[in-house]
């Protein structure tokens, strides 16, 4: 029972959705093999390896609803939306709260969706999106190769570059976190 609880908890996070006994049957089978050949920890290790090598962990894919014709617009399932939101805003999987709300079918509710997006924007994991957006938009990595004219800027030293980058990240992040007008970025 303990192994099942451990592997079910891990699988829920890894697969980005609630899991059934059928979802973890393979992991439990590998757990049993590892447990028989070694210890409880050996079994858990084999179960974890099974989950982490599963296509449900490695790929974020969604299946269109039955009857949808190619090119036809349709609403994605709440769990797929939760995963997309999390990877966009956090650069990683959804947390348990978002998974539970999506599994209950509540992300369809505009107020719930908006509240979750605002919560995610306030979360420190949002820094991943802010950094990625800022780096691409402003070519922040280009600061490392700028040849600064020391006659015009005699106080410039190379150790200022990380501070310049961090200032950009902090500014862009403050616009997102405070839900200010995107025109401020211009």
Secondary structure as UniProt FT lines:
FT   HELIX           2..15
FT   TURN            21..24
FT   HELIX           25..37
FT   HELIX           40..52
FT   HELIX           55..58
FT   TURN            66..67
FT   TURN            70..71
FT   HELIX           78..89
FT   HELIX           96..103
FT   TURN            104..105
FT   TURN            107..108
FT   HELIX           110..122
FT   HELIX           124..126
FT   HELIX           127..138
FT   HELIX           140..145
FT   TURN            150..152
FT   TURN            154..155
FT   HELIX           158..160
FT   HELIX           161..177
FT   TURN            178..179
FT   HELIX           182..185
//
